[in-house]
Every structure is written in structure tokens, then in C-alpha cells.
């Protein structure tokens, strides 16, 4: 489960957060084309067409002039997840040798094996002996490729994608279509930006 406050929008031109976001709404839609002929009965039939997307965010107003000047501009943004409930792991390994059976207990570290495409638990029971297990007590959350869990390493969130883990980050070109202040709470003004996707919204590379 991803909380709305965990979604972060970044202007990839300067790497700065576009706005102090309080909430974020992402809409992805597709056009439809009716295929049923007028004589085929009372029910309509469709085929999917081209896709489009848009983003709306509510935020704390950081500067009136800057926000107004952004309207009508084109930029590349990144939609990133900073999930507070992500499962932690400790880094990456490649094609480690796995010990047999299930380790009863908690491993000292958890790694993503880039070759095997699984999480492995690292155990160092004695000096000079290193063991990796594919299964350990409590490993269920890490062991299902169909899971929607989010994992975090070095402040970057990852999720399952095509049997691998990928950065939980999307990027795409947008046109800033509108901005307006919504309300004022105390001395803080709230505003809302609307972005219209200008091309594909794509997942970043795996690593």
C-alpha cells in the first residue's frame, strides 16, 4: 500500500522538487474506438486506442512569480515513491551459492540477487563462513514476485516489475497547463498544479 503523501514529483532538469506536495493524483487513460456496426444489436463494442496521462498536485505555495511563470512551460518530471512502509534490503549480489533448506531466524542482511532475481538472506554463523538462503523465518514478504510490496535501499524505492525489481519511479515530459491558489491555512497558502503528459509515461531502468 502506497500512501498519497509518499508520492514525490521532481523536476528532472534541476533535480529539485517542483512543489511541496501535500497530495498527488495521477490519471492514465486510453481512447476508445467503437467497432460495433449499427446493425449488430443494442450493445456497443470498443477497441483501445492511444493512451494519455495527467498529474494534479496540491502543494504549499513557495513563490507566486515562480509558479505563474511555470504555466505553459514544458519539462520532464519524475514521479517517485518515498514509501514509509517499504521493506528494507541491504544491496545487490550476483549469482550467490544458496544453502539448502530454510534458515530459522533473521539473517544479518537481505540482498537482491541480480542473476537469480530473488531476495536472499545473508548469514555469517562463524568467521570465514558465509551462507545465503532463499528462505528464512519471515521471508514470505520478500519471496513472491506477484507481490505489490515496495522495497527500499539507500533511500531509493523499488518494486516488482516483469519478474525483477525496478526503481519505483516513472518519468515523462509534461506541459504545465494550470496553477491556482486554492486556500490559505494560517500563513501558508495552498495551490494546485495541473500537468498534461506530452508523450509516454515510462518506468526507469531497473538499476
C-alpha positions as CSV (number, residue, x, y, z in Angstrom):
1,X,0.0,0.0,0.0
2,X,1.4,3.4,-1.0
3,X,0.3,6.5,0.8
4,X,-0.6,9.6,-1.2
5,X,1.9,11.7,0.8
6,X,4.7,9.4,-0.3
7,X,4.5,10.4,-3.9
8,X,7.2,12.9,-4.8
9,X,7.3,15.0,-8.1
10,X,10.8,16.0,-9.2
11,X,11.8,18.4,-12.0
12,X,14.5,16.3,-13.7
13,X,16.0,19.4,-15.3
14,X,17.4,20.7,-12.0
15,X,16.6,17.7,-9.7
16,X,14.5,20.0,-7.5
17,X,11.1,19.1,-6.1
18,X,8.6,21.0,-8.2
19,X,6.4,21.9,-5.2
20,X,6.0,21.0,-1.6
21,X,3.3,18.4,-2.4
22,X,0.6,17.6,0.0
23,X,-1.3,15.2,-2.3
24,X,-0.9,13.9,-5.8
25,X,-3.4,12.5,-8.3
26,X,-2.1,10.6,-11.4
27,X,-4.6,9.8,-14.2
28,X,-3.8,7.4,-17.1
29,X,-6.5,6.9,-19.7
30,X,-6.9,5.5,-23.2
31,X,-9.1,6.5,-26.1
32,X,-11.7,4.0,-27.3
33,X,-13.0,3.4,-30.8
34,X,-16.4,1.9,-31.3
35,X,-16.3,-1.2,-33.6
36,X,-19.9,-2.5,-33.5
37,X,-21.9,-1.8,-36.6
38,X,-25.3,-0.1,-36.4
39,X,-26.9,-3.4,-37.3
40,X,-25.0,-5.6,-34.8
41,X,-27.6,-5.2,-31.9
42,X,-28.1,-2.9,-29.0
43,X,-24.7,-3.4,-27.3
44,X,-21.6,-1.3,-28.2
45,X,-18.1,-2.8,-28.6
46,X,-14.8,-1.0,-28.4
47,X,-11.1,-1.4,-29.1
48,X,-8.5,0.6,-27.1
49,X,-6.7,3.4,-28.8
50,X,-3.9,5.8,-27.8
51,X,-3.1,6.5,-24.2
52,X,-2.7,9.8,-22.3
53,X,-1.9,10.8,-18.8
54,X,-2.1,13.8,-16.5
55,X,-1.0,14.8,-13.0
56,X,-2.6,17.1,-10.4
57,X,-0.9,18.1,-7.2
58,X,-1.8,20.1,-4.2
59,X,1.1,21.9,-2.5
60,X,2.3,24.6,-0.3
61,X,2.9,27.8,-2.3
62,X,6.6,28.5,-2.4
63,X,6.6,31.6,-4.7
64,X,3.9,33.3,-6.7
65,X,6.0,34.5,-9.5
66,X,7.9,31.2,-10.0
67,X,4.6,29.3,-10.0
68,X,2.9,31.6,-12.5
69,X,5.9,31.5,-14.8
70,X,5.9,27.7,-14.9
71,X,2.4,27.7,-16.6
72,X,2.8,27.0,-20.3
73,X,6.3,25.5,-20.0
74,X,7.4,22.0,-20.9
75,X,9.5,20.0,-18.5
76,X,10.4,16.4,-17.7
77,X,9.2,15.2,-14.4
78,X,9.8,12.1,-12.3
79,X,7.1,10.5,-10.2
80,X,8.9,8.8,-7.3
81,X,7.7,6.8,-4.4
82,X,9.1,7.5,-1.0
83,X,7.1,4.8,0.8
84,X,7.3,5.0,4.6
85,X,6.2,1.4,4.9
86,X,8.7,-0.1,2.4
87,X,10.6,-3.3,3.2
88,X,14.3,-2.7,3.6
89,X,17.1,-4.5,1.9
90,X,20.9,-4.0,2.1
91,X,22.1,-4.0,-1.5
92,X,22.8,-6.3,-4.5
93,X,24.7,-9.5,-5.2
94,X,25.2,-11.7,-8.2
95,X,24.6,-15.4,-8.6
96,X,25.4,-16.4,-5.0
97,X,25.6,-20.1,-3.9
98,X,22.5,-20.9,-1.9
99,X,22.5,-23.0,1.2
100,X,19.9,-25.8,1.5
101,X,16.7,-25.5,3.5
102,X,15.2,-22.6,5.4
103,X,17.2,-20.6,7.9
104,X,15.4,-20.5,11.2
105,X,15.9,-16.9,12.4
106,X,16.6,-13.5,11.0
107,X,19.5,-13.0,8.5
108,X,22.1,-10.3,9.2
109,X,21.3,-8.7,5.8
110,X,19.0,-9.1,2.8
111,X,20.2,-8.7,-0.7
112,X,18.7,-8.8,-4.2
113,X,20.5,-11.3,-6.4
114,X,20.5,-9.7,-9.8
115,X,21.2,-13.0,-11.6
116,X,18.8,-15.3,-9.8
117,X,16.2,-12.4,-9.5
118,X,15.3,-13.3,-5.9
119,X,16.0,-11.8,-2.5
120,X,18.5,-13.8,-0.4
121,X,19.2,-13.7,3.3
122,X,22.9,-13.4,4.3
123,X,24.0,-15.3,7.4
124,X,27.5,-15.4,8.8
125,X,27.4,-18.1,11.5
126,X,31.2,-18.2,12.0
127,X,34.3,-16.4,10.9
128,X,35.2,-17.3,7.3
129,X,31.8,-18.9,6.5
130,X,29.2,-17.1,4.5
131,X,25.8,-18.6,3.8
132,X,22.9,-17.3,1.6
133,X,19.4,-18.6,2.0
134,X,16.4,-18.2,-0.4
135,X,14.1,-18.8,2.5
136,X,14.3,-17.7,6.1
137,X,11.9,-17.1,9.0
138,X,9.7,-14.2,7.9
139,X,10.9,-14.2,4.2
140,X,7.4,-14.5,2.8
141,X,7.1,-10.8,2.1
142,X,10.3,-10.9,0.0
143,X,9.7,-14.1,-1.9
144,X,6.6,-13.5,-4.1
145,X,7.2,-11.9,-7.5
146,X,3.4,-11.3,-7.7
147,X,3.6,-9.1,-4.6
148,X,3.0,-5.3,-4.8
149,X,5.4,-4.7,-1.9
150,X,7.8,-1.8,-2.1
151,X,11.4,-2.3,-1.1
152,X,13.9,0.4,-0.2
153,X,17.7,0.6,-0.4
154,X,19.8,3.8,0.2
155,X,16.7,5.9,0.1
156,X,15.5,4.7,-3.3
157,X,12.3,2.7,-3.5
158,X,12.0,-0.4,-5.7
159,X,9.0,-2.6,-6.7
160,X,8.3,-5.8,-8.7
161,X,8.3,-5.4,-12.5
162,X,8.4,-8.2,-15.0
163,X,10.0,-10.6,-12.6
164,X,12.7,-8.2,-11.5
165,X,12.8,-5.2,-9.1
166,X,12.9,-1.8,-10.7
167,X,13.1,1.7,-9.3
168,X,9.7,2.8,-8.2
169,X,10.0,5.8,-10.4
170,X,8.2,6.9,-13.6
171,X,9.3,9.8,-15.9
172,X,7.9,11.7,-18.8
173,X,7.6,15.0,-20.5
174,X,4.7,17.3,-19.4
175,X,3.2,20.7,-20.2
176,X,2.2,22.7,-17.1
177,X,-1.3,23.6,-18.0
178,X,-2.5,25.5,-15.0
179,X,-1.8,26.7,-11.5
180,X,-4.0,28.4,-9.0
181,X,-4.1,29.1,-5.2
182,X,-6.8,27.0,-3.5
183,X,-7.0,28.2,0.1
184,X,-5.0,29.7,2.9
185,X,-4.4,27.9,6.2
186,X,-2.9,30.3,8.7
187,X,0.1,32.0,7.0
188,X,0.6,29.2,4.5
189,X,-1.1,29.4,1.0
190,X,-2.1,26.2,-0.7
191,X,-2.0,25.8,-4.5
192,X,-2.7,23.3,-7.2
193,X,-0.7,22.4,-10.3
194,X,-2.0,20.5,-13.3
195,X,0.4,18.7,-15.7
196,X,-0.6,17.2,-19.1
197,X,1.5,14.3,-20.2
198,X,3.3,15.1,-23.5
199,X,4.3,11.6,-24.7
200,X,4.8,8.3,-22.8
201,X,5.0,7.8,-19.1
202,X,7.7,5.2,-18.7
203,X,9.4,3.3,-15.9
204,X,13.1,4.0,-15.3
205,X,15.6,1.3,-16.0
206,X,15.9,-1.5,-13.5
207,X,19.1,-0.3,-11.8
